[in-house]
């Protein structure tokens, strides 16, 4: 599984980072980005799904393939 943050949609609410700092980081402008090239360890897959659900801008997506 991989997560991806769409930089065009991200408004810097940082709910993803607050919930899953292992998966997401924040830049100097407060915008989120994925860590580790977006690769989600198996034990954090539920966290990644929650990040998608909690993003008010719908800026996070998940790819189930190619992890």
C-alpha positions in Angstrom: 0.0 0.0 0.0 1.1 3.6 -0.7 -0.3 6.9 0.3 0.0 10.1 -1.7 -0.7 13.7 -0.7 -1.9 16.0 -3.5 0.0 19.2 -2.9 -2.5 21.2 -5.0 -5.4 20.2 -2.6 -3.6 20.2 0.7 -4.5 23.3 2.8 -2.3 22.5 5.8 -4.9 21.2 8.3 -2.3 18.6 9.3 -4.9 16.1 10.5 -2.9 13.4 8.7 0.4 14.4 10.5 -1.3 14.7 13.9 -2.8 11.2 13.5 0.1 9.4 11.8 3.4 11.2 12.0 5.1 7.9 10.9 3.4 8.3 7.5 3.2 12.0 7.0 5.5 15.0 7.4 4.9 18.8 7.2 7.0 21.3 5.2 8.0 24.8 6.3 4.7 26.1 4.9 2.5 23.7 6.9 1.6 21.5 3.9 1.7 17.7 4.4 3.7 15.2 2.4 4.1 11.5 2.6 7.2 9.9 4.2 9.2 6.9 2.9 8.0 7.5 -0.7 4.5 6.8 0.5 5.1 3.2 1.3 2.8 2.1 4.2 4.0 -0.7 6.5 1.4 -3.4 6.9 0.9 -2.5 10.6 0.0 1.1 9.6 -2.5 0.4 6.9 -5.5 1.3 9.1 -3.8 4.6 10.1 -3.4 5.4 6.4 -7.1 4.7 5.7 -8.1 6.9 8.7 -5.9 9.7 7.3 -7.8 9.6 4.0 -11.1 9.7 5.8 -10.0 12.6 8.1 -8.6 14.9 5.4 -11.1 17.7 4.9 -9.7 18.6 1.5 -9.6 15.0 0.3 -5.9 15.5 -0.6 -4.8 12.0 0.4 -5.2 8.9 -1.7 -4.2 5.3 -1.3 -2.9 2.9 -3.9 -3.3 -0.8 -2.9 -0.8 -1.9 -5.6 2.8 -1.5 -6.1 3.9 -1.0 -2.5 
